[in-house]
Structures are given as structure tokens and as C-alpha cells.
Amino acid sequence: MAPVLTVKLTLPDPTIYVINKSKLVTDTQAAQMTSACAFQATNDLCPTWGMIAPAVRYVPISATLPRGARVITLADVMDEPDALGYHTIDGRTGTVSGIIGVKVCLDNGARPLAGAFSVASVLSHEVCELAVDPFCATWCDTGSGYMVCAEVCDPVQSDTYPILVAGAPVTVSSFVTPSWFNAEAVKGQTLDWLGKLTRPFTMTKGGYYVRWRGGKVDQVFGAELPDWVKSRKRSLYSRSGQRLAGRPGKNIYV
């Protein structure tokens, strides 16, 4: 009888951890927004995308996390000053991590938990896009002579919806469905979570997407996307800017 070879595989921890280094949101608020993101991932996003939902957990700064853990940090001071938030891939280890610019959001009139561009909705946006396309490397053919990047929240950037946490509403980002990326999608298919879009590769008035056409990359903005958001998307520090400049090493969301 041939000997049995036993191989032990160590898989990366699929959990998305959230920690709070901000002085402008409390640990309680950070935990509330994380709970909303966890509910969204489990009940809305991942069933829609046919994915196993990652756990999304708030942990204190002092927590000891597994090696290679995916961590999103709420911070006041950003090393990328024009970004609302981003996630980046360590080229050496392949580890994905992210940061949310709390001060940038609040300085532009947003609130921690509720409303458009709330810190909670920015965190939700980042969690959704990290879950679906963690390496920001996917482009989809529209069938109309150009491709768009696979960012699931950008086309509905300004659209949010509430999730109740301890009886209080916390806003999370809307997102597009897999059908949005299908040029052959038939009438009646749901293209985004809130059901606002009627054709694939379109956006709501507060949305946007990055387009690759004729060997060049540019941005298409909705008519009602706020100017302060547009300016950050054009920044070379933004993830859009990184795509535009052809520098995918740091993948940043604005």
C-alpha cells in the first residue's frame, strides 16, 4: 500500500478587519459602521455576486491579528492627502490593506454615520470593492468599443441606503450587480442594488466610471457628482489617477 501523503494548506484569513485611529469618530461609531458593512456584505453584496461573504469585524488597535490580515484603518491623517479612502496591495507579500480619510469626509460636510459620503458609506464602498475585486485589476468589455474598470460602487457613487444598527440608521454605499457588466443584459434585469439603472454600463447622476478607449484611459462623471469629489478623482493620488497614469501598484478609491 502506497504511503499517504498529507499536505497542510494555510489559507489567508478572508476576514476584513476595521480599526479606528481617528480622533474625529469614536470607537463606538467605528464599530457601528463596521456592523453595517458586515450586514451588507452578508445579506446584500455577496448573495448578489454569488460570493461567500467575508467576515467584517471591528477590532481595537491593540488587537493581535493574523499574519497577512486584510485591515482597513479609519484615520485623520492620510499619506495620500487627496483621497477619501484607498486600498493597496503590498507587492512583496500580496497583503491587501486600506485606509479611510475621516477628516477629508467631515471637512466636506459629511457626517460619520448618516448621509451621502458619510464615513460609513466610504468604508462600505471600500469593503464592497475590496471583496469583489481586491487587486483593482479587472476591466470589462462594453461591446461598444471601450472597456470600463470593475469598480462595483463607482457607477452609483452618491447613492446610499440605511442599515439599522442598534436601532439607528447607518448609511452604506449602493453597488452594481454582475448584470451591469453584461453588454447583453436583457430588459428587466437588476443592474444596481437600488434599482435605479436600466441599461448596463450607465451610471446614476452622482456616479462615475473609468473608461479605457482607443488605448487611452479617461473618466466619465455623472451630472450631479460633487465637484470636491471630482477633484479628488482626478488627483494622481486617487485610484482613478493611478489607473489613468498606468500605475496600478497602489490602488486607491476616492
C-alpha positions as CSV (number, residue, x, y, z in Angstrom):
1,M,0.0,0.0,0.0
2,A,1.4,3.3,-1.0
3,P,2.1,5.8,1.8
4,V,-0.5,8.5,2.3
5,L,0.9,12.0,1.7
6,T,-0.6,14.6,4.0
7,V,-0.4,18.2,2.8
8,K,-1.4,21.0,5.2
9,L,-2.5,24.2,3.4
10,T,-2.5,27.5,5.2
11,L,-5.1,29.8,3.5
12,P,-5.1,33.6,4.0
13,D,-7.6,34.9,6.5
14,P,-10.6,36.1,4.5
15,T,-11.8,38.5,7.3
16,I,-11.8,42.2,6.7
17,Y,-10.7,43.9,9.9
18,V,-11.5,47.5,10.7
19,I,-9.5,49.6,13.2
20,N,-10.0,53.2,14.3
21,K,-7.1,55.6,14.6
22,S,-9.2,58.6,14.0
23,K,-9.8,61.3,16.7
24,L,-12.9,62.5,14.8
25,V,-15.0,59.4,15.1
26,T,-15.5,57.4,18.3
27,D,-14.8,53.7,18.7
28,T,-18.5,53.2,19.1
29,Q,-19.2,54.9,15.8
30,A,-16.5,52.9,14.1
31,A,-18.0,49.7,15.5
32,Q,-21.5,50.7,14.3
33,M,-20.3,51.4,10.7
34,T,-18.4,48.1,10.7
35,S,-21.5,46.3,11.8
36,A,-23.5,47.9,8.9
37,C,-20.8,46.8,6.4
38,A,-20.8,43.3,7.8
39,F,-24.6,43.1,7.4
40,Q,-24.4,44.5,3.9
41,A,-21.6,42.0,2.8
42,T,-23.5,39.0,4.2
43,N,-27.1,39.9,3.2
44,D,-26.8,42.2,0.1
45,L,-23.5,42.3,-1.7
46,C,-22.2,38.7,-1.7
47,P,-25.5,36.9,-2.3
48,T,-26.0,39.3,-5.3
49,W,-22.5,38.4,-6.6
50,G,-22.7,34.7,-5.8
51,M,-19.8,35.0,-3.4
52,I,-19.1,33.7,0.1
53,A,-19.2,36.7,2.3
54,P,-16.0,37.7,4.2
55,A,-16.5,38.4,7.8
56,V,-16.1,42.2,8.5
57,R,-15.0,42.8,12.1
58,Y,-14.2,45.9,14.1
59,V,-11.2,45.3,16.4
60,P,-9.3,47.6,18.8
61,I,-5.9,49.0,17.7
62,S,-4.3,46.7,20.3
63,A,-5.7,43.5,18.8
64,T,-3.2,40.9,17.5
65,L,-4.2,40.0,14.0
66,P,-3.3,37.0,11.8
67,R,-0.3,37.5,9.6
68,G,-1.4,38.9,6.2
69,A,-4.7,40.1,7.6
70,R,-6.7,42.5,5.5
71,V,-7.1,45.6,7.6
72,I,-8.9,48.9,6.8
73,T,-8.0,51.8,9.1
74,L,-10.0,54.9,9.8
75,A,-7.6,57.7,10.0
76,D,-7.4,61.5,10.1
77,V,-4.0,62.0,8.5
78,M,-3.6,60.3,5.1
79,D,-0.4,59.6,3.3
80,E,-2.4,60.2,0.1
81,P,-3.8,63.7,1.0
82,D,-6.4,63.9,-1.7
83,A,-8.1,60.5,-1.2
84,L,-11.2,59.7,0.7
85,G,-10.0,56.2,1.0
86,Y,-8.0,53.5,-0.7
87,H,-6.7,50.0,-0.5
88,T,-3.3,49.0,-1.6
89,I,-1.5,45.7,-2.3
90,D,1.9,45.0,-0.8
91,G,4.0,43.9,-3.8
92,R,6.2,41.8,-1.6
93,T,3.7,39.9,0.4
94,G,0.5,40.3,-1.6
95,T,-1.3,41.6,1.5
96,V,-4.2,44.0,0.9
97,S,-4.8,46.9,3.3
98,G,-6.9,50.1,3.2
99,I,-7.4,53.4,4.8
100,I,-10.4,55.8,5.1
101,G,-9.8,59.5,5.3
102,V,-12.2,60.6,8.0
103,K,-11.1,64.3,8.1
104,V,-11.5,64.7,4.3
105,C,-15.1,63.4,4.5
106,L,-16.0,65.6,7.5
107,D,-14.3,68.7,6.2
108,N,-16.6,68.5,3.1
109,G,-19.8,68.4,5.1
110,A,-20.3,64.6,5.5
111,R,-21.2,63.0,8.8
112,P,-19.8,59.9,10.5
113,L,-22.8,57.6,10.2
114,A,-25.6,59.0,8.0
115,G,-26.0,60.7,4.7
116,A,-24.2,60.9,1.3
117,F,-20.4,60.4,1.6
118,S,-20.6,59.6,5.3
119,V,-17.6,58.0,6.7
120,A,-19.7,54.8,7.0
121,S,-20.6,54.9,3.3
122,V,-17.0,55.4,2.3
123,L,-16.0,52.5,4.4
124,S,-18.8,50.4,2.8
125,H,-17.6,51.4,-0.6
126,E,-14.2,50.2,0.1
127,V,-15.3,47.0,1.8
128,C,-17.5,46.2,-1.3
129,E,-14.8,46.8,-3.8
130,L,-12.2,45.0,-1.8
131,A,-14.5,42.0,-1.6
132,V,-15.3,41.9,-5.4
133,D,-12.0,43.0,-7.0
134,P,-9.3,43.3,-4.3
135,F,-6.5,43.9,-6.8
136,C,-8.3,46.5,-8.9
137,A,-7.1,44.7,-12.0
138,T,-10.3,43.8,-13.8
139,W,-11.6,45.6,-17.0
140,C,-14.9,44.7,-18.7
141,D,-15.7,45.0,-22.4
142,T,-18.8,47.0,-23.0
143,G,-19.2,45.8,-26.6
144,S,-19.2,49.4,-27.7
145,G,-15.5,50.0,-28.4
146,Y,-14.3,50.7,-24.9
147,M,-13.9,48.9,-21.5
148,V,-14.7,50.0,-18.0
149,C,-12.9,49.1,-14.8
150,A,-14.7,46.7,-12.5
151,E,-15.5,49.0,-9.6
152,V,-18.8,48.0,-8.2
153,C,-19.7,51.2,-6.3
154,D,-18.4,53.9,-8.6
155,P,-21.3,54.0,-11.1
156,V,-23.7,54.6,-8.2
157,Q,-21.1,56.6,-6.2
158,S,-23.5,59.1,-4.5
159,D,-26.3,56.5,-3.8
160,T,-26.6,55.2,-0.3
161,Y,-29.2,53.3,1.8
162,P,-29.6,52.8,5.5
163,I,-29.0,49.7,7.6
164,L,-30.2,49.7,11.2
165,V,-27.6,49.2,13.8
166,A,-28.8,49.1,17.4
167,G,-32.0,50.9,16.1
168,A,-30.1,53.7,14.4
169,P,-29.7,54.1,10.6
170,V,-26.2,53.8,9.2
171,T,-25.7,54.6,5.5
172,V,-23.9,52.2,3.3
173,S,-22.9,52.5,-0.4
174,S,-25.1,51.2,-3.2
175,F,-23.4,48.9,-5.7
176,V,-23.9,47.5,-9.2
177,T,-24.8,43.8,-9.9
178,P,-23.0,41.4,-12.2
179,S,-25.6,42.2,-14.9
180,W,-24.3,45.8,-15.0
181,F,-21.1,44.4,-16.6
182,N,-23.0,42.3,-19.2
183,A,-23.4,44.1,-22.5
184,E,-26.2,41.5,-23.4
185,A,-28.2,42.1,-20.3
186,V,-31.9,42.0,-21.1
187,K,-34.6,44.4,-20.0
188,G,-35.8,43.8,-16.5
189,Q,-32.6,42.5,-15.1
190,T,-31.5,44.3,-11.9
191,L,-28.4,46.3,-12.6
192,D,-27.8,48.0,-9.2
193,W,-28.9,47.3,-5.6
194,L,-31.4,50.3,-5.5
195,G,-32.8,49.5,-8.9
196,K,-32.1,52.9,-10.4
197,L,-30.3,51.9,-13.6
198,T,-32.0,50.5,-16.7
199,R,-29.0,49.8,-19.0
200,P,-25.6,48.2,-18.4
201,F,-22.5,50.4,-18.3
202,T,-24.5,53.5,-17.3
203,M,-24.5,55.5,-14.1
204,T,-26.7,57.4,-11.8
205,K,-26.4,61.2,-11.8
206,G,-24.0,61.1,-8.9
207,G,-21.9,58.2,-10.3
208,Y,-18.8,57.9,-12.4
209,Y,-16.6,55.3,-14.1
210,V,-13.1,54.9,-15.6
211,R,-13.1,54.2,-19.3
212,W,-10.4,52.6,-21.5
213,R,-10.9,53.6,-25.1
214,G,-8.5,53.7,-28.1
215,G,-5.5,53.0,-25.9
216,K,-6.3,55.9,-23.6
217,V,-7.9,56.0,-20.2
218,D,-10.3,58.7,-19.1
219,Q,-13.1,59.4,-16.6
220,V,-16.8,59.8,-17.2
221,F,-18.7,61.8,-14.5
222,G,-22.4,62.0,-13.7
223,A,-24.0,65.4,-13.8
224,E,-24.5,65.6,-10.1
225,L,-21.2,64.2,-8.8
226,P,-20.0,66.9,-6.4
227,D,-17.0,69.0,-7.6
228,W,-15.0,68.2,-4.5
229,V,-15.3,64.5,-5.3
230,K,-14.4,65.0,-8.9
231,S,-11.2,66.9,-8.0
232,R,-10.0,64.0,-5.8
233,K,-10.8,61.5,-8.5
234,R,-8.6,63.5,-10.9
235,S,-5.7,63.6,-8.4
236,L,-2.8,61.3,-9.2
237,Y,-3.1,60.1,-5.6
238,S,-6.5,58.7,-6.3
239,R,-7.1,55.1,-7.5
240,S,-8.6,56.6,-10.7
241,G,-5.5,58.7,-11.1
242,Q,-3.4,55.6,-10.7
243,R,-5.3,53.9,-13.4
244,L,-5.1,57.0,-15.6
245,A,-1.4,57.1,-15.1
246,G,-0.9,53.4,-15.7
247,R,0.4,52.9,-12.2
248,P,-1.6,50.1,-10.6
249,G,0.8,49.5,-7.7
250,K,-1.3,51.5,-5.3
251,N,-5.0,51.0,-5.8
252,I,-6.9,53.9,-4.4
253,Y,-10.6,54.7,-4.1
254,V,-11.8,58.3,-3.9
